[in-house]
Amino acid sequence: MLNTHQKQWEFLKNKFEAEQLSHSYLISGNKNLGKKEFVEKFAGFVGCKFPDLMIIDENGEIKIAKIREVQNFLSYKSYNGNYKIVIVNEAEKMNQEAQSCFLKTLEEPKGKTILFLISSKPELLMETIRSRCQQINFFGKPIESKEQTEKEKILLKEFLKVTGTNLAEKFKYSKSLDFEEQKLSEILIPLENYLRYLLIKKVGIEEKSYFSEIHCAMENYTISKLKDIINLTEDINKKLFFTNVNQKLALEVLLLEI
């Protein structure tokens, strides 16, 4: 891991040795690049260990109650007399209420405290949160399990079958999905990656990917059209995070554009 992210490690290490660590960092980059493991290892490097280390890693939405736990955790002095560190994994999952609450924590840092926000979608965080964090970018392609990749392939191919078809076929596809079992975001993530692949291919750069095996009507779309669909996909994803948007209706809006 450190060989892959050596520059990021050296940056934080040098700041630590110069006693110039910031109170807050936004660690951004694709999913599955080892960002969380990197931050946990750095916490150990600076001598932060249980019970002075708090990790927020929720399966679903991060609510205000969890951020209040963070505030309570930070209100006590370090047990080991060293840094107190909070790691919020997939920080974009914080709802609006939680983000507003977390902003107050960022505005009033205490002593030897470091807050690490980890996100693959930092644009979903409030601008005021991003501006108060020093951003460290991680680069590279996501490391995904074979099982995860196969699932994404299946979901994407099923979706792409209806591109370029009539409304009846599109709505039939939408009606066939059980959104209790199948979250719309699980379809939108590989779709967004595929759209970006097509966009890059349009300008003459073709990356090695399983996307090259996939063919659909969108290959003939203009760059402008692809950008519009990407923006719509991102907008829907944002609404899925922060509102109780009707998933079926959101999907149908997207299908109308493709």
Helices and strands as residue ranges (DSSP letters): H 6-17, E 24-28, H 35-45, E 53-56, H 64-74, E 84-88, G 91-93, H 96-107, E 113-119, G 122-124, H 127-131, E 134-137, H 146-160, H 167-176, H 184-202, G 210-213, G 217-220, H 223-242, H 247-257
